[in-house]
Amino acid sequence: RAYSDFLMNRSIVMDDPDLLDLLSKDERFCFDWDVTYRSCIDRLKPEVARYCRDRLSAGQLKPTQETLKRALEMWDEENIIWMLKDDVKLSDGLYDAYTKVISRGSMDLLKLLYQKNPLPPRVYNTPILKHSVLENKLEQIKFLLSNDPSNWDPSEGENWLLDIAKRNQFKKIVEFLKKDPRVKKVEKRRKAKK
């Protein structure tokens, strides 16, 4: 068993899909392709990762959410995209996934994540929007606020996004938020209180 583990790990470290293929045909080896795939991602080995994807697809198996989370942690964009397109769902870790993708600035990936793993209504809306403002990500803010508007609330109090943008002197975000009807409504109410 120890020797078989050594050979499997060696094939991953060497990024050698041919060796991995050879080992997989030996009945003495027992492969969990999701675990093996995660190991390839963990070591940033693209060729063996692609081989594992082929084996998962051939067996009509899906990677687990743990493998998708690991790809997000390692920022392995190729494998993140593949798993999202393969409909791997995140039952938890949505906040971490969204904030990671927003920080990286990939609009295509944000749209894919939103399509495949939509957020439950009004659960993470304020912290994810707040994160987007603090990261000065105008295009991401525009996308989030324009998609399913009922799910996104610019909030008030300490999470009032307009104040955060003003404090950080993010002028383009301030200009954009001022045009949002939800922001206008709250600003009007705030002025009336003064």
Backbone bond lengths (Angstrom), bond angles and torsions (degrees), N, CA, C in turn:
res aa  C-N    CA-C-N  psi(-1)  N-CA   C-N-CA  omega(-1)  CA-C   N-CA-C  phi
1 R - - - 1.463 - - 1.541 111.13 -
2 A 1.330 115.31 -45.15 1.464 119.55 -179.90 1.527 110.74 -61.08
3 Y 1.346 115.70 -39.55 1.473 119.74 -179.26 1.525 110.66 -68.28
4 S 1.334 117.05 -39.03 1.470 119.82 179.58 1.531 110.27 -65.75
5 D 1.351 116.27 -39.77 1.469 119.96 176.50 1.527 110.70 -63.04
6 F 1.319 115.83 -39.54 1.467 120.55 178.98 1.529 110.22 -61.70
7 L 1.333 116.70 -45.74 1.468 120.36 -179.30 1.529 111.69 -65.23
8 M 1.325 116.13 -41.62 1.457 119.12 179.12 1.527 110.38 -63.01
9 N 1.328 115.67 -47.14 1.468 119.33 178.48 1.527 111.75 -62.07
10 R 1.325 115.64 -35.98 1.466 120.54 178.69 1.528 110.72 -63.53
11 S 1.323 116.40 -41.70 1.469 119.96 179.77 1.523 111.14 -63.95
12 I 1.343 116.38 -33.98 1.468 120.27 178.93 1.522 110.17 -73.84
13 V 1.330 116.19 -47.53 1.473 120.56 -179.82 1.529 111.15 -58.54
14 M 1.333 115.85 -39.51 1.469 120.91 179.68 1.529 112.12 -80.29
15 D 1.349 116.09 -5.28 1.471 121.57 -176.84 1.530 110.16 53.22
16 D 1.333 114.88 49.86 1.465 122.22 -172.64 1.529 110.57 -114.32
17 P 1.342 118.23 91.14 1.462 119.98 -179.23 1.528 113.50 -65.32
18 D 1.344 117.40 -27.03 1.473 120.09 178.64 1.525 110.87 -65.37
19 L 1.333 116.66 -42.49 1.465 120.34 177.88 1.533 110.14 -66.54
20 L 1.322 116.35 -40.61 1.467 120.29 178.72 1.532 110.14 -63.07
21 D 1.315 115.85 -40.36 1.467 120.51 178.12 1.531 110.69 -63.14
22 L 1.329 115.63 -43.22 1.467 120.79 179.55 1.534 110.84 -61.74
23 L 1.326 116.03 -44.03 1.464 120.48 179.88 1.532 111.31 -65.34
24 S 1.331 116.31 -36.73 1.463 120.04 -177.04 1.528 112.28 -66.58
25 K 1.338 116.82 -21.20 1.471 121.36 179.74 1.538 112.35 -86.25
26 D 1.320 115.33 -6.65 1.464 120.25 179.54 1.530 108.17 -91.65
27 E 1.330 117.07 118.99 1.464 121.31 -174.64 1.525 113.08 -65.00
28 R 1.318 117.75 -13.27 1.461 120.13 176.96 1.528 111.83 -74.10
29 F 1.344 115.32 -16.31 1.456 120.15 179.57 1.532 109.06 -96.57
30 C 1.304 115.51 139.30 1.463 120.25 177.91 1.530 107.69 -122.68
31 F 1.326 115.87 110.19 1.459 120.09 -174.29 1.521 111.57 -101.91
32 D 1.322 115.79 130.58 1.464 121.89 164.44 1.530 104.17 -99.99
33 W 1.331 115.88 104.59 1.467 119.06 -169.81 1.528 113.28 -66.51
34 D 1.331 116.49 -27.90 1.455 118.61 176.05 1.527 110.66 -67.16
35 V 1.325 116.67 -46.18 1.472 121.59 179.39 1.531 110.25 -63.45
36 T 1.344 115.82 -42.47 1.473 120.28 179.56 1.529 110.40 -64.51
37 Y 1.324 115.93 -42.03 1.475 122.16 177.69 1.526 109.90 -59.75
38 R 1.344 116.27 -44.05 1.465 120.39 179.41 1.526 110.77 -63.15
39 S 1.323 117.02 -37.36 1.473 121.21 178.20 1.532 110.57 -64.19
40 C 1.329 115.94 -37.79 1.478 120.03 178.58 1.524 110.69 -65.75
41 I 1.337 115.76 -41.07 1.470 121.00 178.55 1.528 109.67 -65.99
42 D 1.326 115.29 -42.21 1.460 121.43 -178.84 1.524 111.48 -59.31
43 R 1.334 115.86 -33.27 1.465 120.61 -179.05 1.535 112.33 -98.87
44 L 1.330 115.78 3.82 1.472 121.67 179.90 1.533 111.52 54.60
45 K 1.329 115.44 52.19 1.462 121.94 179.47 1.532 109.13 -111.35
46 P 1.346 117.63 98.51 1.472 120.52 -169.61 1.526 115.54 -69.12
47 E 1.342 117.54 -37.25 1.471 119.15 -174.74 1.526 111.53 -68.43
48 V 1.324 117.12 -46.50 1.467 119.26 179.18 1.529 110.93 -69.54
49 A 1.333 116.89 -29.55 1.472 120.10 176.21 1.527 109.77 -63.62
50 R 1.329 116.27 -43.25 1.478 119.79 177.89 1.525 111.20 -63.54
51 Y 1.328 116.40 -38.23 1.465 120.04 177.92 1.536 110.15 -62.51
52 C 1.334 116.88 -43.51 1.471 120.84 178.58 1.525 111.05 -63.21
53 R 1.331 116.77 -37.99 1.465 119.76 177.25 1.520 110.48 -61.08
54 D 1.328 115.79 -42.41 1.474 119.88 178.12 1.522 111.01 -61.32
55 R 1.342 116.33 -41.33 1.463 119.85 -179.91 1.533 111.46 -67.52
56 L 1.304 116.41 -39.15 1.466 120.14 176.98 1.525 110.76 -63.09
57 S 1.339 115.78 -45.17 1.470 120.24 179.46 1.524 111.20 -63.72
58 A 1.329 116.05 -42.52 1.461 120.75 -179.13 1.529 111.26 -61.88
59 G 1.309 116.01 -34.74 1.464 120.41 179.71 1.517 113.00 -90.66
60 Q 1.360 115.43 7.31 1.470 122.15 -177.67 1.535 111.05 52.53
61 L 1.323 113.76 42.47 1.462 121.11 178.86 1.521 109.22 -110.26
62 K 1.313 115.43 153.93 1.462 120.47 175.80 1.526 109.60 -113.81
63 P 1.318 116.67 146.05 1.468 118.60 170.76 1.531 109.18 -63.49
64 T 1.311 117.11 158.29 1.459 120.98 177.01 1.529 109.79 -85.44
65 Q 1.333 115.24 166.88 1.467 118.94 178.64 1.530 111.31 -63.48
66 E 1.338 117.33 -26.16 1.468 119.83 178.24 1.522 111.17 -62.56
67 T 1.335 115.69 -35.68 1.467 119.98 179.64 1.529 110.35 -71.33
68 L 1.334 116.82 -39.69 1.469 120.29 175.99 1.528 110.27 -63.76
69 K 1.321 117.04 -42.63 1.471 120.25 177.87 1.526 111.11 -60.09
70 R 1.338 115.87 -40.11 1.469 119.82 -179.84 1.527 110.50 -65.42
71 A 1.326 116.31 -40.61 1.471 120.17 177.83 1.526 110.57 -63.11
72 L 1.327 116.98 -37.85 1.465 120.66 176.78 1.526 111.02 -66.41
73 E 1.330 116.85 -42.27 1.468 121.04 177.94 1.526 111.32 -60.58
74 M 1.338 115.55 -42.34 1.466 120.93 -178.73 1.527 111.94 -82.45
75 W 1.304 116.24 -7.95 1.468 124.58 -172.14 1.538 111.09 49.44
76 D 1.327 113.76 58.38 1.466 122.52 175.57 1.521 106.73 -95.72
77 E 1.333 115.09 86.62 1.462 120.87 -169.18 1.534 112.93 -60.09
78 E 1.329 116.58 -41.24 1.464 119.84 -179.20 1.532 111.30 -58.27
79 N 1.320 116.39 -44.86 1.457 120.13 -177.68 1.524 113.00 -78.66
80 I 1.327 117.58 -28.82 1.469 120.40 172.88 1.525 109.02 -60.94
81 I 1.333 116.04 -49.51 1.466 120.84 -178.90 1.528 110.94 -61.04
82 W 1.338 115.75 -44.81 1.474 119.08 -178.89 1.521 110.98 -60.53
83 M 1.322 117.54 -44.70 1.471 120.42 -178.12 1.521 112.30 -68.81
84 L 1.334 117.08 -37.77 1.464 119.17 177.09 1.526 110.54 -64.96
85 K 1.329 116.03 -42.52 1.467 119.39 178.29 1.527 111.33 -66.52
86 D 1.335 116.52 -25.15 1.466 121.67 177.66 1.534 111.06 -86.19
87 D 1.334 115.66 9.34 1.469 122.12 175.85 1.529 114.00 64.03
88 V 1.317 116.35 36.00 1.468 118.91 172.30 1.530 107.37 -73.58
89 K 1.325 115.60 125.23 1.460 121.16 -174.89 1.532 111.35 -99.93
90 L 1.319 114.34 145.78 1.460 121.09 175.09 1.523 108.08 -104.60
91 S 1.320 116.40 109.20 1.467 119.11 177.60 1.528 110.46 -81.18
92 D 1.317 116.14 -22.13 1.466 121.42 171.49 1.529 107.24 -142.96
93 G 1.309 115.70 173.65 1.470 118.83 -179.42 1.514 114.18 79.78
94 L 1.346 117.09 14.78 1.473 119.62 -179.01 1.528 111.60 -65.67
95 Y 1.345 116.55 -42.88 1.466 119.58 -179.87 1.527 110.13 -58.54
96 D 1.326 117.31 -47.46 1.469 120.94 -179.89 1.524 111.27 -61.87
97 A 1.334 116.25 -40.43 1.468 120.11 -179.82 1.531 110.96 -63.57
98 Y 1.325 116.51 -47.53 1.467 120.47 -178.39 1.523 111.82 -64.90
99 T 1.329 116.74 -46.35 1.461 118.64 -177.47 1.528 111.50 -66.20
100 K 1.336 116.81 -34.58 1.469 120.16 177.59 1.525 110.60 -64.65
101 V 1.331 116.01 -46.81 1.466 121.07 -178.78 1.534 110.48 -65.38
102 I 1.326 116.39 -39.99 1.469 120.23 179.23 1.529 110.27 -65.18
103 S 1.318 117.05 -44.53 1.473 120.95 179.94 1.520 111.55 -59.90
104 R 1.339 116.32 -37.20 1.465 120.75 -179.33 1.523 112.69 -73.91
105 G 1.329 116.33 -18.28 1.461 119.92 173.25 1.517 115.85 80.74
106 S 1.326 118.31 14.47 1.468 120.57 -179.31 1.527 110.25 -88.28
107 M 1.339 116.65 103.82 1.461 120.50 -179.27 1.526 111.21 -67.08
108 D 1.323 117.51 -40.15 1.471 119.84 179.85 1.523 110.98 -60.12
109 L 1.324 115.79 -40.84 1.465 120.31 -179.67 1.527 111.08 -70.81
110 L 1.322 117.05 -36.91 1.463 120.33 177.07 1.531 110.41 -62.52
111 K 1.320 116.36 -43.69 1.473 120.40 178.98 1.528 111.35 -63.51
112 L 1.338 115.92 -40.26 1.472 120.24 179.24 1.533 110.20 -66.88
113 L 1.322 117.00 -43.14 1.466 121.21 178.14 1.526 110.44 -61.15
114 Y 1.332 116.24 -43.47 1.467 121.46 -178.98 1.528 111.04 -65.09
115 Q 1.335 115.34 -36.07 1.473 120.48 179.86 1.538 111.01 -70.94
116 K 1.329 116.37 -43.03 1.467 120.40 -173.39 1.528 113.76 -89.47
117 N 1.329 116.19 -28.75 1.468 120.41 179.84 1.527 109.38 -132.25
118 P 1.349 116.10 69.47 1.470 118.54 -179.42 1.525 110.90 -63.27
119 L 1.308 114.78 153.33 1.464 119.42 -178.78 1.521 111.02 -84.16
120 P 1.332 117.53 143.15 1.469 119.59 173.34 1.529 109.27 -61.57
121 P 1.320 118.38 147.57 1.475 119.93 -177.15 1.528 112.68 -53.55
122 R 1.323 114.02 127.40 1.457 123.68 169.18 1.524 114.38 53.17
123 V 1.307 116.75 38.73 1.464 119.87 177.61 1.524 110.35 -99.32
124 Y 1.336 115.44 -56.54 1.468 120.18 -176.15 1.523 112.05 -107.89
125 N 1.338 116.81 6.23 1.468 118.80 -168.56 1.528 113.71 -55.26
126 T 1.338 117.26 -52.76 1.463 119.02 -175.93 1.527 112.79 -64.56
127 P 1.343 120.22 -50.32 1.478 117.93 -179.59 1.524 113.79 -63.11
128 I 1.337 117.88 -33.21 1.470 119.21 179.57 1.531 110.37 -71.93
129 L 1.326 117.17 -40.37 1.465 120.03 175.59 1.533 110.48 -65.24
130 K 1.318 116.27 -42.08 1.473 120.35 178.83 1.529 109.95 -59.93
131 H 1.324 116.50 -44.05 1.469 121.42 177.51 1.532 110.22 -59.40
132 S 1.326 117.00 -42.46 1.471 121.55 -179.51 1.521 111.57 -63.17
133 V 1.333 116.29 -39.18 1.469 120.64 178.26 1.523 109.86 -67.90
134 L 1.327 116.94 -47.50 1.469 120.41 -179.03 1.528 112.00 -62.09
135 E 1.350 116.32 -29.17 1.467 120.70 177.90 1.537 111.88 -85.70
136 N 1.341 115.98 -1.51 1.472 121.65 179.94 1.537 111.55 58.41
137 K 1.343 115.91 47.14 1.471 121.91 -177.26 1.530 109.75 -107.30
138 L 1.329 115.40 83.76 1.463 120.52 -174.93 1.532 112.47 -63.19
139 E 1.339 117.83 -45.93 1.466 119.91 -177.28 1.524 111.30 -63.40
140 Q 1.317 116.86 -36.62 1.463 120.55 178.40 1.534 110.55 -67.24
141 I 1.330 116.69 -39.30 1.471 120.86 178.08 1.526 109.43 -64.06
142 K 1.310 116.22 -44.56 1.475 120.35 178.69 1.526 110.56 -58.60
143 F 1.331 115.71 -44.93 1.472 119.98 -178.79 1.522 110.89 -63.47
144 L 1.318 116.75 -47.78 1.466 119.98 -176.96 1.521 111.92 -63.91
145 L 1.324 116.88 -43.68 1.461 119.73 -177.12 1.531 112.58 -73.13
146 S 1.335 117.08 -23.01 1.469 119.17 -178.97 1.528 112.59 -90.36
147 N 1.350 117.39 -16.06 1.457 120.64 179.36 1.517 110.22 -99.13
148 D 1.336 115.07 124.52 1.460 120.93 -179.66 1.530 109.65 49.49
149 P 1.346 117.44 65.43 1.468 120.32 -174.27 1.523 114.29 -54.14
150 S 1.327 117.44 -29.21 1.467 119.73 -178.58 1.529 111.75 -65.92
151 N 1.326 115.45 -19.74 1.468 119.70 -177.35 1.527 112.52 -87.37
152 W 1.328 116.91 -12.63 1.462 120.40 -174.54 1.521 110.53 -118.82
153 D 1.309 114.77 128.01 1.454 121.12 -178.30 1.528 108.48 -127.50
154 P 1.336 117.47 119.27 1.473 118.20 179.62 1.526 113.77 -62.71
155 S 1.345 117.98 -7.42 1.461 124.25 171.37 1.530 112.80 69.06
156 E 1.335 114.29 179.41 1.469 120.70 178.44 1.525 108.59 -139.63
157 G 1.343 115.07 -169.36 1.465 119.50 177.47 1.515 112.05 60.41
158 E 1.330 116.31 -139.58 1.465 120.53 -175.54 1.528 111.87 -68.96
159 N 1.326 116.29 -17.26 1.464 119.63 178.56 1.525 112.55 -97.74
160 W 1.315 117.43 13.07 1.461 119.80 -178.25 1.534 109.47 -66.38
161 L 1.317 114.62 110.31 1.467 120.13 -169.71 1.518 113.31 -61.94
162 L 1.320 116.66 -34.83 1.462 119.72 -179.06 1.530 110.41 -62.47
163 D 1.329 117.02 -41.98 1.476 120.42 178.13 1.529 110.98 -63.61
164 I 1.334 116.19 -41.79 1.473 120.64 179.58 1.529 110.16 -61.60
165 A 1.325 116.13 -44.23 1.470 120.52 -179.99 1.528 111.27 -65.21
166 K 1.334 116.24 -38.96 1.468 120.10 179.01 1.522 111.02 -66.05
167 R 1.351 115.80 -44.70 1.470 120.19 -179.74 1.527 111.92 -59.42
168 N 1.324 115.72 -36.26 1.464 120.94 -178.13 1.527 112.81 -90.44
169 Q 1.330 115.80 1.23 1.474 122.75 178.40 1.535 112.03 57.05
170 F 1.342 114.99 41.53 1.463 120.60 174.50 1.534 107.44 -90.36
171 K 1.329 115.74 82.83 1.465 121.04 -169.20 1.531 113.11 -60.99
172 K 1.324 117.14 -40.43 1.476 119.37 -178.32 1.522 111.25 -65.85
173 I 1.336 116.18 -37.49 1.465 120.09 178.10 1.529 109.79 -68.71
174 V 1.335 117.08 -40.71 1.472 120.88 177.27 1.522 109.92 -58.38
175 E 1.337 116.20 -47.55 1.475 120.84 -179.59 1.522 111.25 -60.95
176 F 1.331 116.36 -41.72 1.466 119.95 -179.47 1.527 111.25 -67.30
177 L 1.335 116.98 -47.25 1.459 120.05 -177.27 1.526 111.73 -63.64
178 K 1.318 116.77 -35.99 1.469 120.19 -179.73 1.525 112.55 -60.78
179 K 1.346 115.81 -24.01 1.472 120.58 -179.74 1.527 112.49 -86.47
180 D 1.340 117.07 -14.21 1.467 120.59 -178.02 1.530 109.28 -71.35
181 P 1.340 117.84 127.88 1.469 119.81 -177.09 1.530 113.92 -59.43
182 R 1.322 117.61 -31.24 1.469 120.59 178.51 1.525 110.81 -68.89
183 V 1.328 115.73 -36.98 1.470 120.63 178.34 1.530 109.32 -70.52
184 K 1.310 116.24 -43.08 1.476 120.52 179.29 1.528 110.88 -57.63
185 K 1.333 115.02 -41.20 1.469 120.91 -178.47 1.534 111.19 -62.32
186 V 1.310 116.17 -45.52 1.466 120.15 -179.54 1.526 110.73 -70.00
187 E 1.322 117.05 -41.02 1.466 120.04 178.93 1.527 111.03 -60.94
188 K 1.331 115.25 -38.17 1.471 119.84 178.33 1.525 109.95 -64.55
189 R 1.340 116.36 -41.92 1.464 121.63 179.73 1.529 110.69 -66.43
190 R 1.322 116.44 -39.00 1.473 121.03 179.99 1.527 111.17 -65.37
191 K 1.330 115.92 -42.01 1.467 120.05 -179.94 1.518 111.18 -65.25
192 A 1.357 115.08 -36.42 1.467 119.45 -179.24 1.524 111.23 -66.60
193 K 1.338 117.75 -26.91 1.467 122.33 -178.82 1.534 111.72 -76.16
194 K 1.364 115.09 -24.56 1.479 118.40 -175.84 1.526 111.71 -72.45
